Amino acid sequence: MSYKVDFANVSTTGLESSPVAEALAGLRANEARYFMNKYNHEFTVEPAEESRETLAYVNRVLKEERNIEFAAKPLETSQFQVENIKFSYVFYEDGLSVNVMYTVDNPKKRAVGFKLSEGMEIPKELEPKFKFARQRSKLAGTIRGSFFVIKGEY
């Protein structure tokens, strides 16, 4: 069942099993606010078990590009297109958010982003490979993020 993320009233709906549910909910709300402000798009998520196609797509990009497979349980996904950009998100139980930004018409603007909820450790799958920058968010506290450019076609 789809769920529209409300960034005005942050809720842990769908994320309750996460040890950092409040921070992950803030991170998810931060994304919802970004898409509403930049694209006037309502950010919706659905349970990972109901969105196997999105999960398979993100897993394929991670595996083929950097040989990354996360041990953490995926809780929710989101997939949509605004303007010429396809976005795919996976929110994991440990507090990790992964997004694939894939421009339809410009192969130079394709990337995978990682955001870590406040209070979580860097996942072992990412620790030696990526450096994380910090940013402050009113909704999510301190977010640590990193990314890599996608080279393949998906």
N, C-alpha and C positions, 0 to 999 in steps of 0.2 A: 504494500500500500504506500503510495507516494505521500510525502510530507513536505509542505512548504516551510522553509526555514524562516523564522521570524527573528530579525536582528534587533528589533526594539525590545522584545521580551525573550531573552535567551532561555532555551529549554534543552534539557538533556534527553528529550524523547528520542528513542532509538539508540542512545549511547550509554544507557544505564550500566551496562556490564563493564565499562572501561574504568580502570583505576583512576583515571584523570578525566572523568566524564564532564565535569564543569569546564575545565580548560578546553577540552575537545569541542564542547558545545559552543564555547566562545570563538574558537577557531573557525568552526562551521558558520557561525553567525557573521564573522568577519568577512568570509567569502561571499555570503549572501548580500551583505551591505555593499561590497565592492561591485558586484554584478548589477545591483539595483542602481547604484549611483552612476556607474560608467555606461551601462547598456540598457537600463530600465528593464532588466530581466529578473523575474522571480526565480530564485534558486530553490529547486526542489530536490529531495533525496528519496531514495527508496532502499529497503533492506537489501543487503548484498545477496541473500539467498533468492531474491526475486529478480535480480538483475545480473544473471550469469554472463550475459553477452558483454556488458560493460566491464565486468571484472576480468573476463578472459582477454579482452582487448588491452586493458592496462597491463595485465600480467605478461602478455605477449611482447608489448613494447619494452617493458623492463627486462625481460629475459633476453630478447634478441639484441637490444642495444648495449646492456651492461651486465648481463648474466646475474640479475638480481631477482631473488624469490624471497618474499617476506614470510616469516613464520607466524606473524601476528594474524589474528582473525579479522577479516574484513567485516565491518558492521553495516556500512551504507555506501551507496554509490550515487553518482549523478552523471548524466550525459546529456549534452545539449549543444546547439550551435547558435552563436550570435555573430552577426555580420558574416565574415568569411572564416571564422575560427570555430573549430570543434573543440569542446572541452569535455574531458572525462575525469571524474574524481572518484577516489576511494578513501573512505575514512576507516581507519583500523582501530581495533580495541586498545592497543597500547598508546594511542594518542597521535599517531602519525596520519597525516593527510598527504596523498599523492595525487597530483593532477597532470594530465597530459593535455598540452595546448598544441593543437595541430591546425595550422592555417591551410586552407583548401588550395590556395593559389600561390603560396610563397614558401618554398621549401627551406628558406633561410630563417623563417620565424616559427620553428617547431621545437618544443622543449618539454621536458618532464620536470616538474617542481616537487620538492619535498618540504613539508612544514611540520615542525614538531611542536606539540602542545606543551605549554608550561608544565614543568614537573616530570616530564618523561625523559628517559635516557636516550641517547642516540642509538637507534637499532644497530645490532651487530652487523647487519647486512650493508649498512652505510658508513659505519664508523671509520674505517681506514681509507675510504674512497672519496669522501666529500668533506669540505669545510662548510660550516654553517654560520651565516650572518644573523645578527639579531635585529628585530624590529619590535617596537612597542605598539600595542593595539588596546584601545579602550575596552573592547569586547573580549579579547583573548589574552591579555597580559603580555608577556614576552614571547614572541614567536621566533623560533630559529628556523631558517630556511636555506635551501640550496637547490641547485638545478643542474641539468645537463641538456645539451642540444641534441635533438633527434637527427640522426643521419639517414636512416632508412625510410622506406615508403610503407605506410600503414593505411 
